[in-house]
């Protein structure tokens, strides 16, 4: 099976379904029609823009251009991780705490995959490096965001219990261990659920795309297994690193809880 070109008429089917959903929302007074239409318009513009840029990047296949695209993706990820916190660290720390572990772990896992399992030629080929980095960054970003949001909210909510443990002689690591463990479990739940349901309940997006492109189902399944392992490993490393940095930041060397370093988010 060869990939089938999608025409404007084919896309109009998807557009009609969106418009039908918006019309139903309007008739039923659900008040989500505006959000549906705006989200759809943004999606179309963003995806067409990305497709146009990637077509140029893939055609030129220049390492510097590939690196520039990856840098833009990393910068956007750092901003998103910091912006998703209900409570966040003051100053630039909320970007550093979440952004540095996210980018570093994603970079480590992507380079590992490109130089060992995938082995494109050259290993930094844009057609392999950019999509792989994108899917890894997206999953890691979600994991770190969930971990830090839970950690900061729980530390604020349970500050009395944490301060009591510190007063009784526990170090800051021991006092925050329970909250950090719960935050890590929260961060990994979406990835674990996705892994548990893959193939039986849901057909993962990457595997679906490869099947539609004509790849052998068993080979597509092997690629999906590899990607799920990469995503889990990167998410785990990033969440642990982010929680370690966050724990150091909301305490000090005298084992005092410093929630004054947190500020409310923008929503």
ROMITI-43429 format. One record per residue: residue in three letters; x, y, z of N, C-alpha, C, CB in turn. Coordinates in pm, whole numbers, padded with zeros to 5 digits, always signed. Glycine has a CB too. Example, Ala and Ser with C-alpha at 12.3 -4.5 7.8 and 13.67 -1.06 7.14 Angstrom:
// residues 2
ALA+01319-00569+00780+01230-00450+00780+01320-00330+00780+01131-00447+00905SER+01285-00225+00708+01367-00106+00714+01290+00003+00787+01408-00060+00572
// end
This chain:
// residues 267
UNK+00084-00120+00000+00000+00000+00000+00087+00124+00000-00094+00001+00121UNK+00066+00212-00097+00140+00336-00105+00062+00448-00035+00169+00373-00252UNK+00133+00548+00019+00064+00660+00083-00031+00727-00016+00166+00762+00138UNK-00150+00757+00029-00251+00820-00056-00247+00970-00034-00392+00764-00026UNK-00240+01046-00143-00239+01192-00133-00375+01241-00085-00202+01257-00270UNK-00373+01333+00009-00497+01390+00063-00532+01515-00014-00482+01421+00215UNK-00650+01518-00070-00694+01633-00149-00773+01730-00063-00780+01588-00269UNK-00802+01847-00120-00882+01946-00049-01021+01892-00019-00893+02075-00131UNK-01074+01811-00111-01204+01751-00087-01202+01655+00031-01253+01680-00210UNK-01092+01581+00043-01079+01490+00157-01074+01567+00288-00954+01403+00142UNK-01000+01677+00288-00990+01758+00409-01123+01824+00444-00882+01866+00392UNK-01206+01845+00343-01336+01908+00370-01424+01816+00455-01407+01943+00239UNK-01400+01686+00451-01476+01593+00536-01446+01622+00682-01442+01446+00502UNK-01316+01637+00714-01278+01670+00851-01333+01806+00891-01125+01668+00867UNK-01328+01903+00798-01380+02037+00828-01530+02031+00855-01351+02133+00711UNK-01603+01949+00778-01747+01937+00798-01780+01879+00934-01809+01851+00688UNK-01701+01783+00980-01724+01725+01111-01701+01828+01222-01633+01603+01133UNK-01598+01911+01206-01572+02017+01305-01689+02115+01307-01438+02091+01273UNK-01735+02157+01189-01846+02252+01181-01974+02191+01238-01869+02295+01036UNK-01994+02063+01215-02112+01996+01270-02106+01994+01423-02124+01852+01216UNK-01989+01968+01477-01973+01967+01622-01997+02107+01679-01831+01917+01661UNK-01946+02208+01611-01967+02346+01657-02115+02384+01650-01883+02445+01573UNK-02184+02340+01544-02327+02369+01531-02406+02301+01642-02379+02323+01393UNK-02373+02176+01671-02441+02106+01781-02418+02176+01914-02393+01960+01789UNK-02296+02222+01935-02266+02295+02058-02350+02422+02068-02117+02331+02064UNK-02366+02490+01954-02446+02612+01954-02593+02583+01979-02430+02685+01821UNK-02646+02479+01915-02787+02446+01932-02818+02394+02072-02827+02342+01829UNK-02721+02324+02132-02741+02267+02265-02693+02359+02377-02671+02135+02275UNK-02648+02479+02340-02599+02578+02438-02484+02523+02522-02714+02623+02529UNK-02395+02448+02458-02280+02391+02530-02167+02492+02547-02228+02269+02456UNK-02169+02595+02464-02073+02705+02469-01928+02659+02450-02085+02778+02601UNK-01910+02561+02364-01773+02521+02328-01746+02542+02180-01749+02374+02366UNK-01845+02597+02106-01828+02612+01962-01715+02709+01928-01958+02660+01899UNK-01704+02817+02004-01598+02914+01976-01460+02851+01998-01614+03038+02066UNK-01445+02778+02109-01317+02714+02138-01283+02610+02031-01320+02647+02277UNK-01386+02535+01985-01364+02436+01880-01313+02500+01752-01493+02360+01851UNK-01376+02608+01711-01338+02673+01585-01200+02738+01595-01442+02777+01547UNK-01173+02801+01708-01042+02865+01724-00932+02761+01729-01039+02950+01852UNK-00955+02653+01804-00855+02547+01812-00830+02483+01676-00899+02440+01913UNK-00937+02463+01599-00922+02404+01466-00843+02497+01374-01060+02375+01404UNK-00876+02626+01377-00803+02722+01293-00655+02726+01330-00864+02862+01306UNK-00627+02728+01460-00487+02729+01504-00415+02601+01459-00479+02743+01657UNK-00482+02488+01473-00421+02361+01433-00385+02362+01285-00514+02244+01465UNK-00479+02407+01201-00456+02407+01056-00338+02496+01021-00582+02452+00981UNK-00337+02617+01076-00229+02712+01044-00095+02659+01092-00257+02849+01108UNK-00093+02609+01216+00033+02561+01273+00087+02440+01198+00013+02526+01420UNK+00000+02344+01166+00047+02223+01098+00093+02253+00955-00064+02118+01096UNK+00021+02340+00883+00064+02375+00748+00195+02451+00751-00043+02459+00679UNK+00212+02537+00852+00338+02611+00865+00453+02516+00895+00326+02718+00975UNK+00430+02425+00989+00534+02328+01024+00568+02239+00904+00489+02241+01143UNK+00465+02196+00832+00489+02113+00714+00572+02185+00609+00358+02069+00654UNK+00543+02313+00589+00619+02391+00491+00764+02407+00534+00555+02529+00472UNK+00785+02438+00661+00921+02455+00712+00999+02324+00705+00919+02507+00856UNK+00936+02215+00748+01005+02087+00747+01036+02040+00606+00921+01981+00819UNK+00950+02070+00511+00981+02034+00372+01110+02101+00328+00865+02074+00277UNK+01128+02228+00364+01250+02300+00330+01371+02243+00405+01235+02449+00362UNK+01352+02217+00535+01462+02164+00616+01506+02027+00566+01420+02155+00764UNK+01411+01941+00535+01445+01808+00486+01514+01814+00350+01319+01721+00476UNK+01472+01909+00267+01532+01919+00134+01676+01966+00143+01450+02015+00046UNK+01702+02067+00227+01838+02120+00241+01928+02025+00320+01835+02257+00309UNK+01871+01961+00423+01945+01865+00505+02078+01921+00553+01969+01736+00428UNK+02074+02041+00609+02195+02107+00661+02197+02093+00813+02199+02258+00619UNK+02310+02051+00872+02317+02032+01018+02283+02158+01097+02455+01985+01057UNK+02329+02273+01048+02300+02398+01118+02152+02430+01121+02376+02511+01055UNK+02084+02406+01009+01940+02432+01003+01864+02334+01091+01890+02422+00858UNK+01907+02209+01090+01845+02109+01178+01862+02149+01324+01905+01970+01154UNK+01982+02193+01359+02009+02235+01496+01924+02355+01535+02156+02267+01514UNK+01903+02447+01442+01819+02564+01470+01675+02523+01499+01823+02662+01350UNK+01622+02430+01420+01485+02382+01443+01475+02316+01580+01441+02284+01331UNK+01573+02234+01614+01572+02166+01744+01582+02267+01858+01687+02065+01753UNK+01660+02373+01839+01674+02477+01942+01541+02550+01964+01785+02577+01903UNK+01470+02577+01855+01339+02642+01867+01242+02551+01941+01282+02680+01728UNK+01244+02422+01908+01157+02326+01976+01190+02320+02125+01171+02188+01913UNK+01319+02319+02159+01360+02313+02299+01317+02438+02374+01511+02295+02310UNK+01333+02555+02311+01293+02680+02376+01143+02684+02402+01334+02800+02290UNK+01065+02638+02304+00920+02635+02323+00882+02538+02434+00850+02595+02193UNK+00952+02426+02442+00925+02328+02548+00955+02385+02685+01006+02201+02526UNK+01068+02454+02698+01105+02515+02827+01000+02615+02871+01243+02584+02816UNK+00950+02693+02777+00846+02791+02812+00718+02721+02857+00815+02882+02692UNK+00678+02617+02785+00555+02547+02819+00563+02479+02956+00522+02444+02712UNK+00676+02417+02986+00691+02350+03116+00676+02452+03229+00828+02279+03126UNK+00738+02569+03214+00727+02670+03318+00589+02731+03328+00826+02778+03293UNK+00521+02744+03214+00391+02812+03214+00278+02724+03265+00359+02858+03076UNK+00299+02593+03275+00191+02503+03314+00178+02482+03464+00211+02370+03248UNK+00258+02550+03543+00254+02528+03688+00149+02615+03755+00392+02555+03749UNK+00067+02551+03839-00031+02626+03916+00040+02714+04018-00130+02532+03987UNK+00142+02660+04083+00234+02736+04166+00373+02717+04107+00229+02690+04317UNK+00449+02823+04102+00577+02815+04034+00685+02889+04112+00567+02871+03893UNK+00808+02857+04081+00920+02925+04146+00931+03067+04093+01051+02849+04122UNK+00980+03155+04179+00996+03294+04140+01111+03310+04042+01017+03381+04263UNK+01102+03416+03961+01209+03446+03869+01221+03343+03758+01338+03456+03942UNK+01344+03326+03711+01369+03232+03601+01381+03089+03648+01494+03271+03527UNK+01374+03067+03780+01393+02933+03832+01287+02835+03784+01394+02935+03983UNK+01165+02883+03759+01062+02789+03715+01088+02740+03573+00923+02853+03724UNK+01165+02817+03495+01207+02769+03364+01325+02673+03376+01243+02886+03273UNK+01421+02708+03462+01541+02626+03478+01506+02490+03538+01645+02698+03566UNK+01425+02491+03643+01394+02367+03715+01326+02265+03626+01304+02397+03835UNK+01232+02307+03545+01165+02214+03457+01230+02201+03321+01023+02255+03439UNK+01283+02311+03270+01337+02312+03134+01467+02237+03118+01356+02452+03091UNK+01560+02257+03211+01690+02193+03198+01681+02040+03199+01782+02240+03309UNK+01612+01979+03296+01600+01832+03291+01525+01782+03169+01530+01782+03416UNK+01424+01858+03125+01347+01816+03007+01434+01810+02883+01230+01912+02983UNK+01505+01918+02856+01588+01925+02735+01705+01828+02743+01639+02068+02714UNK+01770+01820+02859+01888+01735+02871+01853+01587+02859+01957+01761+03005UNK+01746+01545+02923+01708+01403+02915+01660+01368+02775+01598+01371+03017UNK+01582+01457+02713+01536+01432+02577+01654+01424+02481+01437+01542+02532UNK+01749+01516+02495+01867+01515+02409+01947+01386+02425+01956+01635+02438UNK+01964+01344+02550+02039+01221+02578+01973+01100+02512+02051+01199+02729UNK+01842+01087+02528+01771+00971+02474+01767+00975+02322+01628+00965+02530UNK+01748+01094+02263+01743+01106+02118+01878+01069+02056+01703+01249+02077UNK+01986+01122+02112+02119+01089+02060+02146+00940+02074+02227+01171+02133UNK+02107+00883+02187+02124+00739+02208+02050+00658+02101+02075+00698+02347UNK+01926+00697+02074+01846+00624+01974+01903+00641+01834+01701+00671+01978UNK+01945+00761+01800+01996+00787+01666+02128+00715+01638+02015+00936+01645UNK+02209+00700+01741+02341+00640+01721+02344+00489+01745+02440+00707+01813UNK+02235+00434+01797+02233+00289+01823+02121+00218+01749+02219+00263+01973UNK+01996+00243+01786+01884+00166+01731+01847+00210+01589+01763+00179+01821UNK+01831+00340+01567+01781+00388+01438+01891+00399+01333+01714+00523+01456UNK+02005+00455+01369+02123+00466+01284+02095+00522+01145+02187+00331+01271UNK+02036+00643+01135+02023+00704+01002+02162+00748+00954+01925+00827+01005UNK+02172+00778+00827+02300+00822+00771+02281+00957+00701+02357+00716+00670UNK+02342+01063+00757+02420+01067+00881+02328+01053+01002+02502+01198+00891UNK+02387+01031+01120+02306+01002+01239+02220+01120+01280+02395+00962+01354UNK+02258+01243+01238+02180+01363+01273+02085+01402+01160+02274+01479+01305UNK+02054+01311+01069+01966+01340+00957+01835+01403+01006+01937+01212+00877UNK+01795+01510+00941+01679+01587+00986+01551+01504+00985+01661+01709+00900UNK+01536+01415+00889+01414+01335+00879+01397+01241+00998+01415+01254+00751UNK+01506+01206+01063+01498+01121+01182+01507+01203+01310+01610+01016+01180UNK+01599+01300+01314+01625+01374+01437+01509+01462+01479+01748+01459+01420UNK+01448+01533+01385+01343+01628+01422+01215+01559+01467+01312+01720+01304UNK+01160+01463+01392+01038+01396+01443+01060+01322+01574+00986+01299+01339UNK+01175+01256+01586+01203+01182+01710+01215+01278+01828+01332+01099+01696UNK+01286+01388+01809+01298+01488+01916+01162+01544+01953+01393+01601+01875UNK+01078+01567+01853+00946+01623+01880+00860+01534+01966+00875+01650+01751UNK+00856+01404+01935+00770+01314+02013+00827+01291+02152+00753+01180+01940UNK+00962+01287+02164+01023+01269+02296+01001+01394+02381+01174+01239+02284UNK+01024+01511+02323+01005+01636+02399+00861+01652+02445+01046+01756+02313UNK+00766+01617+02359+00626+01632+02398+00589+01547+02517+00536+01598+02281UNK+00632+01422+02518+00601+01334+02630+00676+01374+02757+00635+01189+02594UNK+00802+01412+02741+00880+01454+02858+00822+01582+02917+01028+01475+02820UNK+00782+01674+02832+00723+01799+02878+00599+01772+02964+00686+01888+02760UNK+00514+01681+02919+00394+01649+02996+00429+01586+03131+00304+01553+02916UNK+00528+01496+03130+00566+01429+03254+00623+01528+03355+00668+01320+03226UNK+00712+01614+03309+00774+01712+03401+00670+01812+03450+00890+01785+03331UNK+00582+01855+03362+00477+01949+03404+00389+01889+03513+00391+01990+03283UNK+00347+01764+03493+00265+01697+03594+00340+01680+03724+00218+01561+03542UNK+00468+01641+03715+00547+01618+03835+00564+01747+03916+00684+01562+03798UNK+00603+01855+03850+00627+01980+03923+00497+02041+03974+00701+02080+03833UNK+00392+02032+03894+00265+02090+03939+00216+02019+04065+00159+02080+03827UNK+00225+01886+04066+00184+01810+04185+00277+01840+04302+00183+01658+04155UNK+00407+01843+04276+00505+01862+04382+00487+01996+04453+00646+01852+04326UNK+00478+02103+04376+00465+02236+04437+00331+02251+04508+00480+02345+04331UNK+00224+02202+04446+00092+02213+04509+00086+02130+04638-00018+02166+04412UNK+00143+02009+04633+00141+01923+04752+00230+01979+04862+00185+01781+04715UNK+00345+02034+04826+00433+02094+04926+00365+02212+04994+00565+02138+04862UNK+00292+02290+04918+00219+02403+04976+00106+02354+05066+00162+02494+04864UNK+00036+02254+05018-00078+02201+05093-00035+02130+05221-00159+02106+05006UNK+00077+02059+05215+00125+01979+05329+00244+02043+05399+00163+01839+05282UNK+00254+02175+05389+00370+02243+05446+00384+02221+05596+00363+02391+05417UNK+00272+02212+05667+00280+02192+05812+00344+02057+05845+00139+02201+05876UNK+00305+01952+05773+00362+01820+05798+00509+01815+05760+00284+01714+05722UNK+00544+01880+05651+00685+01883+05608+00770+01958+05708+00698+01947+05468UNK+00722+02072+05755+00797+02150+05852+00810+02075+05985+00731+02286+05875UNK+00708+01998+06020+00715+01918+06143+00825+01812+06131+00579+01851+06172UNK+00836+01749+06016+00940+01648+05997+01079+01712+06001+00920+01575+05863UNK+01090+01829+05942+01217+01900+05946+01254+01938+06089+01212+02025+05857UNK+01154+01981+06167+01178+02021+06306+01218+01901+06392+01054+02087+06365UNK+01171+01782+06353+01204+01662+06430+01339+01601+06389+01095+01558+06412UNK+01406+01665+06296+01542+01622+06262+01559+01558+06127+01587+01529+06362UNK+01452+01539+06051+01467+01484+05917+01537+01585+05826+01330+01445+05860UNK+01618+01536+05735+01676+01623+05635+01572+01659+05531+01796+01556+05569UNK+01606+01755+05446+01507+01800+05348+01472+01690+05248+01559+01922+05274UNK+01567+01602+05221+01538+01492+05130+01435+01398+05190+01665+01415+05097UNK+01452+01362+05317+01357+01272+05383+01220+01338+05400+01411+01229+05519UNK+01220+01468+05432+01093+01538+05455+01010+01549+05329+01120+01676+05512UNK+01077+01559+05213+01005+01577+05086+00989+01447+05008+01077+01678+05001UNK+01040+01338+05062+01043+01213+04986+00903+01164+04950+01116+01107+05066UNK+00810+01170+05042+00675+01123+05015+00607+01203+04906+00592+01126+05140UNK+00618+01335+04915+00557+01422+04815+00623+01399+04679+00570+01571+04856UNK+00756+01386+04677+00826+01366+04551+00789+01232+04487+00977+01372+04573UNK+00774+01128+04568+00736+00998+04515+00597+01002+04452+00741+00892+04625UNK+00504+01068+04518+00370+01081+04462+00372+01163+04333+00275+01147+04565UNK+00455+01267+04330+00467+01349+04210+00523+01269+04093+00555+01471+04237UNK+00621+01183+04122+00681+01101+04017+00580+01000+03962+00805+01028+04069UNK+00503+00939+04051+00399+00845+04005+00297+00917+03919+00330+00777+04126UNK+00257+01036+03960+00161+01114+03882+00215+01146+03744+00126+01244+03955UNK+00345+01178+03737+00406+01214+03609+00410+01097+03512+00547+01265+03632UNK+00428+00976+03564+00446+00859+03477+00316+00788+03443+00539+00762+03543UNK+00207+00821+03512+00080+00751+03489+00035+00759+03342-00028+00811+03579UNK+00037+00877+03276-00008+00879+03136+00073+00788+03044-00003+01020+03082UNK+00206+00788+03061+00290+00704+02976+00267+00556+03005+00437+00739+02996UNK+00256+00522+03133+00232+00382+03169+00096+00335+03115+00238+00364+03321UNK-00006+00419+03128-00137+00384+03075-00133+00366+02923-00240+00491+03112UNK-00058+00454+02857-00045+00443+02712+00024+00314+02672+00032+00563+02656UNK+00126+00275+02748+00197+00150+02720+00107+00030+02745+00323+00139+02805UNK+00031+00033+02853-00054-00080+02889-00166-00101+02787-00113-00060+03027UNK-00214+00009+02729-00327-00001+02637-00285-00017+02491-00413+00120+02650UNK-00155+00001+02463-00109-00001+02324-00134-00136+02259+00040+00034+02317UNK-00196-00133+02143-00216-00254+02064-00345-00326+02092-00104-00346+02086UNK-00395-00321+02215-00518-00392+02251-00637-00297+02252-00502-00461+02388UNK-00621-00186+02325-00729-00089+02335-00712+00023+02233-00735-00029+02477UNK-00588+00071+02218-00561+00180+02124-00451+00139+02028-00523+00309+02200UNK-00451+00201+01911-00344+00186+01814-00263+00315+01818-00399+00156+01669UNK-00141+00310+01870-00063+00433+01885-00049+00509+01755+00075+00401+01940UNK-00039+00642+01766-00037+00728+01648+00078+00699+01553-00031+00870+01689UNK+00197+00676+01609+00312+00650+01523+00290+00520+01444+00441+00641+01607UNK+00244+00418+01512+00220+00290+01445+00111+00303+01339+00182+00182+01548UNK+00007+00379+01369-00100+00401+01274-00047+00468+01148-00212+00485+01336UNK+00035+00571+01167+00092+00641+01052+00180+00550+00967+00173+00759+01098UNK+00259+00466+01033+00345+00374+00958+00264+00270+00882+00443+00306+01051UNK+00156+00222+00942+00070+00126+00873+00003+00189+00752-00036+00071+00970UNK-00044+00313+00768-00105+00383+00655-00004+00409+00544-00168+00514+00701UNK+00124+00422+00584+00230+00445+00485+00276+00317+00419+00348+00514+00550UNK+00221+00201+00460+00253+00076+00395+00358-00009+00463+00294+00104+00261UNK+00400+00026+00585+00502-00052+00654+00445-00185+00702+00561+00027+00772UNK+00529-00285+00707+00488-00415+00759+00440-00400+00904+00604-00518+00750UNK+00326-00459+00941+00272-00441+01076+00368-00481+01187+00146-00519+01089UNK+00441-00590+01168+00533-00633+01273+00649-00534+01289+00588-00773+01241UNK+00699-00482+01178+00805-00381+01185+00753-00254+01251+00861-00350+01044UNK+00629-00215+01216+00569-00096+01278+00553-00115+01428+00432-00066+01214UNK+00515-00237+01469+00501-00265+01612+00636-00256+01682+00440-00405+01633UNK+00742-00302+01617+00875-00294+01677+00920-00149+01694+00976-00371+01592UNK+00892-00066+01594+00923+00076+01606+00846+00139+01722+00891+00149+01475UNK+00719+00101+01736+00638+00158+01843+00690+00115+01979+00491+00117+01828UNK+00733-00010+01993+00790-00058+02119+00915+00022+02154+00823-00209+02110UNK+00999+00044+02054+01121+00123+02075+01087+00264+02122+01205+00129+01946UNK+00992+00326+02053+00956+00464+02088+00896+00473+02229+00858+00520+01986UNK+00812+00378+02265+00753+00381+02398+00859+00367+02506+00648+00271+02413UNK+00958+00281+02481+01067+00269+02576+01148+00396+02587+01156+00154+02538UNK+01174+00459+02473+01248+00585+02474+01172+00693+02550+01276+00632+02330UNK+01041+00701+02527+00961+00803+02593+00955+00781+02744+00820+00805+02536UNK+00940+00656+02785+00935+00627+02928+01069+00661+02994+00899+00480+02952UNK+01179+00618+02932+01310+00646+02989+01337+00794+03001+01417+00581+02906UNK+01307+00869+02895+01331+01014+02899+01241+01081+03001+01308+01075+02761UNK+01115+01040+03009+01022+01100+03105+01065+01073+03249+00880+01047+03083UNK+01109+00951+03274+01153+00916+03410+01275+00999+03449+01185+00766+03419UNK+01376+01005+03363+01497+01080+03394+01466+01228+03416+01599+01065+03281UNK+01383+01285+03328+01352+01428+03339+01272+01459+03464+01275+01474+03216UNK+01172+01375+03495+01091+01400+03614+01173+01389+03742+00974+01301+03620UNK+01261+01289+03749+01347+01275+03867+01439+01397+03880+01431+01146+03858UNK+01499+01439+03769+01586+01556+03774+01513+01683+03813+01653+01575+03642UNK+01394+01703+03757+01317+01822+03789+01275+01824+03936+01193+01831+03699UNK+01234+01709+03988+01192+01702+04128+01311+01724+04221+01126+01566+04157UNK+01428+01673+04183+01547+01695+04266+01582+01843+04271+01666+01616+04211UNK+01578+01911+04156+01607+02055+04154+01500+02134+04230+01616+02105+04010UNK+01375+02093+04214+01267+02164+04283+01278+02148+04434+01131+02112+04236UNK+01314+02026+04479+01331+02004+04623+01443+02088+04680+01358+01859+04650UNK+01552+02102+04607+01664+02185+04653+01624+02332+04658+01786+02166+04563UNK+01540+02371+04564+01504+02513+04556+01405+02555+04664+01445+02543+04420UNK+01311+02468+04702+01212+02510+04803+01258+02478+04945+01077+02442+04776UNK+01384+02439+04958+01446+02425+05090+01581+02495+05085+01461+02274+05132UNK+01646+02508+05200+01779+02567+05200+01877+02475+05271+01777+02706+05267UNK+02001+02518+05280+02106+02434+05339+02087+02412+05488+02240+02496+05314UNK+02003+02491+05550+01973+02474+05693+01848+02389+05714+01956+02610+05760UNK+01807+02319+05609+01689+02230+05614+01563+02303+05657+01715+02114+05709UNK+01543+02420+05597+01420+02495+05621+01337+02494+05494+01451+02642+05666UNK+01205+02487+05510+01115+02491+05396+01101+02636+05350+00977+02430+05431UNK+01128+02662+05224+01129+02799+05171+01019+02815+05067+01267+02834+05110UNK+00895+02809+05112+00784+02826+05019+00766+02971+04978+00657+02775+05081UNK+00843+03061+05040+00841+03200+04995+00903+03214+04856+00915+03288+05094UNK+00972+03111+04812+01030+03111+04677+00930+03071+04571+01150+03019+04672UNK+00809+03036+04613+00702+03004+04520+00610+03123+04504+00623+02881+04566UNK+00552+03132+04388+00448+03234+04366+00334+03170+04290+00504+03358+04287UNK+00213+03225+04303+00100+03168+04231+00122+03179+04081-00031+03238+04270UNK+00069+03081+04008+00078+03086+03862-00025+03183+03807+00058+02946+03801UNK-00022+03194+03676-00116+03285+03608-00246+03217+03574-00053+03341+03482UNK-00260+03094+03625-00384+03023+03596-00356+02896+03521-00479+03110+03516
// end
